[in-house]
Amino acid sequence: MSIHFGIIGLGSIANRFASVLNKAEDTVLTAVASREMKRSQEFAKKYGAAKAYDNYKMLIEDDEIDIIYVALTHNFHYEIVKQCILNGKAVLCEKPFVTTKQDAMELINLAREKKVLLMEAMWTRCIPTFQKAKEWVVNGLVGKPQLVQASFCFHFPFEKEHRLFNPDLAGGALYDAGVYPLEFATGILGENPVTVQGIAHKCATGVDDFSVMNLGFESGALASLSCGLNASVSQDAFVYGTEGRVVIYDFLGSHKCERYDNNNQLVESFSQDFEDGFIYEIQHICELFRENKYESPLIPLEDTLACAEMFDTLINQWNS
């Protein structure tokens, strides 16, 4: 059974997704939509989609489409995802899902009410290396987790109109980059935080361009995380426990993780080669769709909701 996809929003992330989708088994890119027909037609031709729309509503109402991938900037996610759910379409929404807890709660409740598959595109959680590292942590192979460290920081020249820095487009490092270490920490520990604190630097447009975030968990574990737009930082992530540590190399798309004991001796290593990690989230959501599941066990909606709540907490701290 082939799964038919539609894509709304045809920027760089959609190009990457479409390229990987075309390599996945039993998937079809059926339709694409942007606000400009020429752009939609060019994208459809490039990736072999049968239909091109200049109207999101027409794609959402297309009976041939099974799953809609929402690749718009995150300030548009709420309204488009809502319309997809109301039309009974399964949704894979690019991260961050939404920027507030209220919006996340409304969409999650609606999806559950309508019995529609809804998943945030936190592709990093679907990668085998992440799954292996989580297995080590939750099975106690490094003892009781004490500290998680992860950062996603890169250098992007300041442009006040660019979506990363534009407050009208929900710009800022937290939404675009911070979502990754936040959901890495909650995913690897298998729990959401009870305390959230952060400090941020703001750029000329008033959005955060660098921040440090600290989380506290009921289990006693802590997380020290950071995100930024104006400096590159190592993307290796660490989980330290009472009996050892786990290293996830380049946690955003990790090909390798290792487990060490307290004597700094390598105990176990795992590696997995792949061309693009998007393939795992595509395979995962297709499996969920075929099995008539409405929620991902790898990216639970409760985690998506918790991340939106962390956004609220941090933004309120930074604006107070």
Secondary structure, DSSP 4 states (H G I P E B T S, - for coil): -PEEEEEE--SHHHHHHHHHHTTSTTEEEEEEE-S-HHHHHHHHHHHT-SEEES-HHHHHT-TT-SEEEE-S-GGGHHHHHHHHHHTT-EEEEPSSS-SSHHHHHHHHHHHHHHT--EEE--GGGGSHHHHHHHHHHHTTTTSSEEEEEEEEE-B----TTSTTT-GGGT-SHIIIIIHHHHHHHHHHHTS--SEEEEEEEE-TTSSEEEEEEEEE-TTS-EEEEEEESBS-----EEEEETTEEEEEETGGG-SEEEEEETTS-EEEEEE---S-THHHHHHHHHHHHHTT-SS-SSS-HHHHHHHHHHHHHHHHHHH-
